[in-house]
Amino acid sequence: MTAHGYSLDLVLPLVTANPARILKLPRKGQIAAGCDADLLIVEPDTLAVRDVIARGRRVVQHGQVVHREKFLEKSKRAVEIIGDNAPTEAVAGILLRH
């Protein structure tokens, strides 16, 4: 990530606040009063999700989903990740659509 010139403050919202906003989860994706105290651990160079703890339960362990949240069962939202052919408005090659 930093090797490509992207700072953590630019890229971190791609895996925190942006997905929470798109999935309409107002208590997720930020550290603030009244929000859930979830924990996201990513690989430092790639931002690949390594571990996630949500509501006191491990959801992802060593990059593998070990528990699926109930809200995903009814969700019809999709997140598309695109590579080198990303439109110019896509930050760091990731475009989130809803």
N, C-alpha and C positions, 0 to 999 in steps of 0.2 A: 504494500500500500504506500508507505512513505518512499519506497524506491521509485515509484511512479509519480511522485510529486503531490500525492493527496494527503492532507492532514487528517488526523482522527476526528476533529470537530466537523469536518466536511463529510466524512464517510460514515461516521457512527449513526447519524439519523437514518441511513439506509437500512439499518438492521434494528432500529429501535422506534423512534417517533413516527417515521413515515409508514411502516406497516401497521402500527397501532392506529394511526389516523385513518388509513384506508379500510382497515377491518372494523372501524368504528368502536374501538376499545379505549374509551377516554381515560381509564385508570392505568393504562399500560404505556410503555415507551418513554417514560420520563421519571425523573426523581423529583417529587414534589409532595407536599402535604396532601393526604387523602388518596394518593396513588398506591398501587400494589408494590410491594418490595420484591419484585422478581429480579433474577440474576441471569445475565447473559455473558458467557465466556466465549470469546472468539480467538482464532489463531491470529497472532499479531501481524503477520505479513499478508495474509489473504482475506482476513475477516470471515473465514469459514467458521460456522457455528460449531463449537466443540461441546459445550454443556449449557443447559438451561434449567433453572429452578424456578417454578411458578407456583404460587399458592402453597409453598412449602413442599412441593412434590417435584422430583426430578423428571423433566419432560424429555430432555435430550442428554445422553451420556456418551461421551467419546464420539460425537458426531452422528449417533444413531438415535432415532425417536424411540423412546421407551414408554411413553404415555401420550395419548392423543386427547387434546382438550375437547370437551363436549360441543362447544360453539362451532367447531369445524365440521361437525356432522351435518349441519344445516346450511353452512355458508356456501354461497354460489359465487363468491369473489375469487378472482384468479390473480396471481402475481406472475408476470412474465419476465424472465431474466434473459437479456440478449447480450451478445458479445461485440466483436469488433465492428459490426455493421450497425451499431446503435445510432439513432438519430442524434444530432448535435445537442439537443436539449437534454439528453439522458446524461446524468452525472455519473462519472466513473463506469460507464457502460451498463448501467442498470436503469431501466424504465419501469415504473410502477403504474399500472393501469387498473381502473375499476369500472 
